C-alpha cells in the first residue's frame, strides 16, 4: 500500500476458525495493514475493540457461542462507531437483512482471494474516512450556524423546511423537529411592516429568481402570536454544477432597534419643539425688556445731565455705574434678541459674493475699525450659497470679536478668505489677537461663556450666535489657536446644498 508503519490502518480480526483467522492475518500484514488482535467470540471482540481501538473490524457473521457477529458488531458500533466489514459463507437474504441493521461497509465471501480482500478493505476504509470528514464538516457547519446571532432557515426546492438554527427556533416558536417538512410560510409567516400579507416571501423569491434577495424589513407573527420585526434576506443554495438545491433565509430581530429609533425620532421632535418654544420665549422676553431698559438708561442719563446741586463725587460715581450697568444690560438684551432670532424663520439661501459681505461689514464697523487701526486682509473670496443677512452677521461678529480681543501692543490684522472643498466651502477668519487656550477652543461657542470675565466688555453670546447661524445653514464652525498671545483662526464649513429649514432662492 506504500504506507509507513505509523500510517498503517489497524485491523481487528474476529473469526472462530483458526486456519481462516491465520490466513486473514497473514494476508492483511502482507497488504500493509496492522493486525491489532484476533478474537473468536463476540465478547472477546467487544473487549478487544475497546482495548485496541482499531480502524476497522473484520467480523465473521457466524461465531461460536450465544452471540453471533451481528450482535457483536451492533455493540461495537453503538459504543465506538468503529466500521465493520463482514465475513460470511452464508449469503442468504435473511442473513444479509440482519447484517444491514448495523450498517456494514462491505462483505467478504468465503473463500476469498487476496485481491478481493484488499479491494473490500481499501474501499471500506476510504468510505469511513470520507464519512468521518463529512460528519466533521457538517458538525462544524452546524455549530457555526448555531452560534450565529441571526436566525437561519434552510429549505429544499419545494420550500419545505430542512434546517433551523436555535435563533430561528426562538424567534418563530417552532423547533426543528416540529418544523421539518413544513412549508416556509407556515413556520416563518412574514407580513409587510404595516401588517399586510406578502405576495411572495423572500425565500420563495430566491427560489424563483435563483438569485440572492436583499434584506428588507418585515413583520413576523410567530407561533405564539408574538409580533417581531425582522430584517430578512434570502439566497438560493446551489451545488457544484450550479443547480438550485434549495434556499436559505437569514433574519435578524430588529424590534428593539425600531423601538429605539422611534423613541429617538420622538425625542428629536420634542427637542426641536422645545427649542422653538425656547427661542420664541427668548425673543419675546428680550424684545419686551428692551423698552424698560431703554427707559432706565434714558432717565439715568437725563439725571446725570441735570443732577441736583450739591452732589458729591461718590454720588456721581454711583450714577455713572448705573448708566454703565444699564448700557451693559441693553447690550446683553440686544445680543439675546439676535441669538433668539438666529433660530427663527427660514434661511433664504442664495448665491452671495463673500467680497460683498465684507464690504458691508467694513461699512458697519467703520468707526471701530478706524479707532483701533484694524487692517482687514482679503484672500480668495468665493461666491457661497447662504442667507446674506445672516452671513453678514456671522462675519461681523467674527471681525468685531477679533478687534475686541486684540493685543494691546499691536494693531489688529484680520485675514478673511474662502476655498472650495468637497461638499461646499471653507471660510477662514484669522487674527493676530490674544489667542485662545487650546483647551477652550470648544468652550468659547457656549452661550454666555466668557474666558476673560468682565475684563473685556461683551455679552458672551457673539460666538454662540455664530455657531447658531452656521448650524442653521447645515454647516459647522471650529476655532484653532496656538495658545494665548498667538492669534486665533475660525474655520467655517458651509455646504453647497440646501438643508432642512433652508429655503433656496436659486432659480
VEXPA-997818 format. One record per residue (C-alpha): z, y, x; residue in three letters. Coordinates in steps of 0.001 Angstrom, whole numbers, padded with zeros to 6 digits, always signed. Each point is the difference from the previous one (the first is absolute). Example, Ala and Ser with C-alpha at 12.3 -4.5 7.8 and 13.67 -1.06 7.14 Angstrom:
+007800-004500+012300Ala -000660+003440+001370Ser 
REM end
This chain:
+000000+000000+000000Unk +000125+002259+003061Unk +003588+001214-000626Unk +002957+000319+002347Unk +003132-002095-000451Unk +001864+002919-001541Unk -002715+000542-002585Unk -000373-003632-001111Unk +000758-000513-003701Unk +003114-002077-000670Unk -000579-003054-002196Unk +002550-002299-001687Unk -001336-003508-000826Unk +001468-001801-002995Unk -001341-003583-000059Unk +001941-003229-000641Unk -002514-002287+001785Unk +000807+000182+003703Unk -003497-000893+001237Unk -001647+002706-002098Unk +002715+002525+000983Unk -000524-000771+003714Unk -003781+000285-000408Unk +000404+003348-001739Unk +002341+001312+002692Unk -002379-001026+002801Unk -003051+001537-001671Unk +001785+003244-000845Unk +001263+000452+003562Unk -003489-000641+001364Unk -001377+002568-002460Unk +002416+002602+001364Unk +002809-000096-002566Unk +003732-000214+000725Unk +001647-002840-001919Unk +003625+001075-000565Unk +001149-003174-001775Unk -000847-003166-001874Unk +001807-001054-003208Unk -000337-003113-002133Unk +002076+001025-003046Unk +000085+003026-002301Unk +003563+001014+000878Unk -000797-000140+003731Unk -003123+002098-000558Unk +002036+002673-001799Unk +002682+000025+002730Unk -002536+000183+002866Unk -001882+002808-001708Unk +003165+002053-000135Unk +000824-000808+003629Unk -003441+000478+001617Unk -001723+002445-002388Unk -003519-001390+000532Unk -003166+001963-000737Unk -001267-002900-002159Unk +001282-003332-001348Unk -002416-002958-000006Unk +001514-001990-002880Unk -000752-003523-001226Unk +000137-000066-003794Unk +001373-003550-000202Unk +003323-000318+001867Unk +002612-002713+000025Unk +003180+000800-001873Unk +000833+001674-003315Unk -001848+003275+000718Unk -003693+000080+000808Unk -001978+002547+002049Unk -000677+002198-003016Unk +003738+000428-000680Unk +000621+000783+003687Unk -002902+002462+000091Unk +001322+001820-003092Unk +003425+000400+001620Unk -001533+001227+003267Unk -002236+002519-001790Unk +002912+001278-002074Unk +002310+000489+003002Unk -002342+001161+002756Unk -003510+000497-001492Unk -001371-002239+002770Unk -003611-001058-000654Unk -000688-003674-000789Unk -002974-002286+000713Unk +000247-003359-001762Unk -000885-003376+001468Unk -000963-002611-002565Unk -001765-003320-000431Unk +000229+000401-003780Unk -002356+002641-001340Unk +000529-000726-003687Unk -000183+002913-002402Unk +003626-000507-001000Unk +001231+000315+003604Unk -002163+003053+000665Unk +001278+001733-003147Unk +003600-000559+001150Unk -000821+001269+003490Unk -001591+003211-001313Unk +003377+001123-001307Unk +001141+000815+003556Unk -003215+001877+000853Unk -001064-001950+003121Unk -002510+001504+002425Unk -001998-003218+000395Unk -000233-003787-000169Unk -000741-002602+002676Unk -001033-003408-001250Unk +001010-003110+001901Unk -001617-001274+002119Unk -001018+003289+001642Unk -002045+001086+003011Unk +001135+002464+002641Unk -002784+002369-001071Unk +001163-000076-003619Unk +003621+000473+001073Unk -000898+002993+002190Unk -002138+001643-002707Unk +002617-000322-002766Unk +002839+001204+002257Unk -001967+002986+001330Unk -001074+001091-003492Unk +003515-000432-001422Unk +001625+002053+002765Unk -002647+002721-000320Unk +000497+000171-003782Unk +003755+000247+000409Unk -000261+002703+002661Unk -002433+001996-002158Unk +002172-000389-003092Unk +003072+001085+001965Unk -001806+003106+001307Unk -001247+000841-003490Unk +003480-000480-001405Unk +001453+002263+002684Unk -002691+002618-000715Unk +000592-000256-003737Unk +003748+000234+000531Unk -000507+003094+002176Unk -002242+001653-002590Unk +002405-000865-002810Unk +002901+001468+001981Unk -002065+003105+000757Unk -000952+000544-003650Unk +003577-000634-001084Unk +001262+002689+002392Unk -002366+002694-001284Unk +001502+002850-001984Unk -003096-000051-002263Unk -000541-002505-002768Unk -002837-002483+000612Unk -001727-002207-002574Unk -002944-002255+000923Unk -002295-001784-002441Unk -003025-002259+000018Unk -003445+001100-001178Unk +001189-000682-003552Unk +002740+002657+000403Unk +002682-002674-000453Unk +003114+000623+002087Unk +000365-002150+003120Unk +002530+001972+002043Unk +002685+002675-000461Unk +002375+001363+002606Unk +003674+000753-000819Unk -000664+003718-000588Unk -002698-000858-002555Unk +002388-002435-001687Unk +002694+002670-000245Unk -002300+002716-001357Unk -001848-002171-002528Unk +002975-002109-001104Unk -001991-003224+000585Unk +000810-002639+002601Unk -002847-001636+001870Unk +000727-003311-001693Unk -000215+001668-003441Unk -003119+002009+000840Unk -002124-002704+001667Unk -003271-000496-001871Unk +000541+002921-002387Unk -002508+002815-000279Unk +000749+003144+001992Unk +000230+002189-003139Unk +002796-002173-001425Unk +002117+000081+003150Unk -000908+003509+001160Unk -000909+002115-003072Unk -001085+003479+001065Unk -000469+003127-002120Unk -001181+003480+000893Unk +002816+002376+001079Unk -000151+001395-003545Unk +000515-003489-001474Unk -003558-000775-001145Unk -001537-003484+000481Unk -002377-000561+002923Unk -003559-001148-000501Unk +000158-001958+003245Unk +002887-000629+002400Unk -000306+000833+003674Unk -000157-003696+000921Unk -002719-000712-002572Unk -001998+002937+001389Unk +000327-001409+003515Unk -001232-003397-001214Unk -002884+001570-001932Unk -001199+002345+002730Unk +000993-002233+002956Unk +001348+003150+001631Unk +003415+001477+000663Unk +001340+002384-002647Unk +001894+003130+001102Unk +003615+000495-000979Unk +000714+001746-003279Unk +003085+000657-002101Unk +000751-002223-002996Unk +002809-000850-002386Unk +001299-003580+000148Unk +001976-001336-002967Unk +001649-003076+001491Unk +001157-003176-001675Unk +003357+001476-001040Unk -001651+003141-001419Unk +001010+002265+002893Unk -002521+002746+000723Unk -000890+000324+003688Unk -002478+002459+001467Unk -001994-001661+002759Unk -002677+000936+002495Unk -002469-002886+000008Unk -003047-001043+002016Unk -001955-003253+000101Unk -002488-001802+002222Unk -002050-003203-000203Unk +000960-003030+002113Unk -003036-001450+001786Unk -000529-003040+002202Unk -001785-000132+003360Unk -003377-000094-001760Unk +000749+003134-002011Unk +000396-001847-003305Unk +002681+001417-002311Unk +002850-002490-000429Unk +002327+002247-001956Unk +001658+003415+000162Unk +003302+001579+000891Unk +001712+003020-001474Unk +002577+001968+001976Unk +002309+002398-001786Unk +002953+002258+000701Unk +002762+001195-002327Unk -000325+003809-000067Unk +002280+000644-002976Unk +002706+001739+002025Unk -002618+001970+001923Unk -001589+001288-003225Unk +003415+000907-001392Unk +000789+001866+003222Unk -003365+001797-000129Unk +000541+000987-003623Unk +003472+001288+000860Unk -001451+001888+002948Unk -002621+001633-002245Unk +002706+000907-002506Unk +002173+001523+002719Unk -002943+001908+001455Unk -000845+001373-003432Unk +003648+000924-000539Unk +000141+001592+003432Unk -003154+002020-000702Unk +001404+001101-003364Unk +003320+000985+001619Unk -001823+001906+002712Unk -002033+001872-002586Unk +003115+000850-001987Unk +001808+001067+003160Unk -002954+002146+001062Unk -000168+001621-003434Unk +003759+000585+000046Unk -000140+001467+003517Unk -002871+002232-001023Unk +001821+001189-003108Unk +003288+000624+001807Unk -001696+001751+002916Unk -002064+002149-002333Unk +002993+000918-002200Unk +002193+000860+003012Unk -002488+002469+001443Unk +000708+002708-002579Unk +003809+000127+000415Unk -000171-000202+003793Unk -002560+002821+000075Unk +002319+002024-002210Unk +002981-000685+002293Unk -001969+001012+003059Unk -001481+003081-001655Unk +003375+001236-001257Unk +001658-000703+003356Unk -002699+001928+001869Unk +000360+002838-002536Unk +003731+000011+000621Unk -000607+000119+003769Unk -002264+003056-000424Unk +002435+001771-002334Unk +003305-001300+001251Unk +003121+002016-000970Unk +001348+002484+002485Unk +002799-001227+002149Unk -001225-003564+000626Unk +001083-001174+003421Unk -001950-002153+002497Unk +001544-003251-001226Unk -001067+000615-003578Unk -003480+000922+001204Unk -000140-003247+001981Unk +001010-002033-003041Unk -002689+001695-002084Unk -002596-000765+002661Unk +001092-003672+000002Unk -000431-000155-003784Unk -003522+001420+000309Unk -000872-002524+002724Unk +001473-002904-002010Unk -001960+001084-003083Unk -003170+000190+002105Unk +000636-003475+001424Unk +000620-001351-003479Unk -003206+001573-001283Unk -001963-001523+002887Unk +001564-003433-000657Unk -000818+000185-003707Unk -003590+001006+000757Unk -000273-002949+002417Unk +001432-002378-002614Unk -002515+001308-002499Unk -002889-000655+002402Unk +001366-003461+000793Unk +000258-000828-003702Unk -003501+001362-000651Unk -001395-002249+002753Unk +000787-003035-002161Unk -001488+001420-003201Unk -003496-000069-001452Unk -003274-001313+001343Unk -001325+000329+003535Unk -003394+001684-000299Unk -001720-001404+003060Unk -003154+001580+001346Unk -001795+000562+003297Unk +002083+002595+001847Unk -000942+001478+003425Unk +003136-000118+002137Unk -001090+003248+001667Unk +000122+001825-003352Unk +003513-001328-000577Unk +001143+001394+003379Unk -001606+003377-000815Unk +002096+000203-003175Unk +003176-001061+001812Unk -000500+002602+002752Unk -000510+002686-002618Unk +003126-001019-001929Unk +002170-000156+003121Unk -001651+002978+001769Unk +003198+002051+000304Unk +002058-002942+001317Unk -002769-001010+002433Unk -000248+003554+001332Unk +003752+000476+000364Unk +000440-003239+001957Unk -003250+000327+002005Unk -001063-003419-001259Unk -003355-001351+001155Unk -001824-002567-002154Unk -002509-002105+001941Unk -002686-001709-002078Unk -001519-003281+001061Unk -002582-002039-001885Unk +000450+000904-003653Unk -001619-002431-002450Unk -000599+000209-003713Unk +002637-002134-001729Unk +000383-001291-003536Unk +003170+001547-001447Unk +001531+002446-002449Unk -000660+003356+001703Unk +003103+001774-001295Unk +002337-002774+001091Unk -001805-000403+003339Unk +000531+003720+000654Unk +003667-000416-000871Unk +000253-002990+002366Unk -001534+001832+002975Unk +001953+003180-000764Unk +003299-001927+000005Unk -000818-001697+003307Unk -001049+003292+001627Unk +003029+001939-001261Unk +002219-002926+001043Unk -001457+000140+003538Unk +000619+003775+000152Unk +003499-000341-001390Unk +000968-002617+002595Unk -001648+001748+002950Unk +001552+000224+003433Unk +001713+003368+000592Unk -001629+000490+003399Unk -003588-000797-000975Unk -002461+001197-002640Unk -001064-002741-002445Unk -003307-001783+000593Unk -001159-002190-002872Unk -003005-002316+000366Unk -001713-001212-003171Unk -002809-002567-000037Unk -001348-002920-001991Unk -001944-003163+000795Unk -001766-002606-002050Unk +001670-003449+000116Unk -000478-003177-001977Unk +000673+000668-003667Unk +000438+003774+000208Unk +001088+002840+002271Unk +002868+000592+002375Unk +001199+003595+000208Unk +002033+001065+003031Unk +002372+002983+000119Unk +001679+000350+003419Unk +002337+002712+001286Unk +001877+000976+003174Unk +003296+000598-001759Unk +003496-001390+000172Unk -001113-003595-000582Unk +001743-002764-001889Unk +002444-002637+001279Unk -001972-003297-000170Unk +002602-001628-002264Unk -000427+002823-002551Unk -003814-000121-000360Unk +000356-001821-003328Unk +003143+001733-001257Unk -001577+003463+000011Unk -002110-000903-003067Unk +003069-000649-002147Unk +000729+002690-002623Unk +002630+002565+001113Unk +000196-001625+003452Unk +000569+002676+002664Unk +000462-000931+003646Unk +001161+003489+001008Unk +002492+000625-002784Unk +000189+003705-000910Unk -001017+001162+003474Unk -003618+000319-001085Unk -000830+001402-003464Unk -001662-002375-002417Unk +000435-002110-003116Unk -000446-003456+001506Unk -002769-000742-002489Unk -003115+001075+001924Unk -000796-003346+001647Unk +001125-001947-003086Unk -002561+002055-001927Unk -002643-000851+002627Unk +000688-003713-000432Unk -000115+000303-003802Unk -003405+001735+000174Unk -001429-002576+002432Unk +001311-002938-002027Unk -001461+001466-003193Unk -003352-000171+001799Unk +000577-003669+000867Unk +000547+000840+003662Unk +002831-000038+002494Unk +001597+002407+002473Unk +002043-000593+003116Unk +001458+002041+002845Unk -000099-000621+003732Unk +001984+001766+002713Unk +000919-000653+003607Unk +003406+001474-000709Unk +001887+003280-000269Unk -001855+002943+001535Unk -003274-001889+000338Unk -001839+000891-003194Unk -000925-002099-003006Unk -003179-001448-001499Unk -000530-000767-003673Unk -002681-002582-000854Unk -001302-000124-003564Unk -002284-002723-001344Unk -002009+000902-003116Unk -002189-002711-001568Unk -003553+000828-000946Unk +000216-001717-003376Unk +001808+001004-003145Unk +003379-001590-000670Unk +001917-000472-003279Unk +001084+003421-001254Unk -002879+001723+001789Unk -002758+001613-001967Unk -003163+000350+002041Unk -002068+003148-000260Unk -002949-001654+001717Unk -003205+000046-002002Unk 
REM end
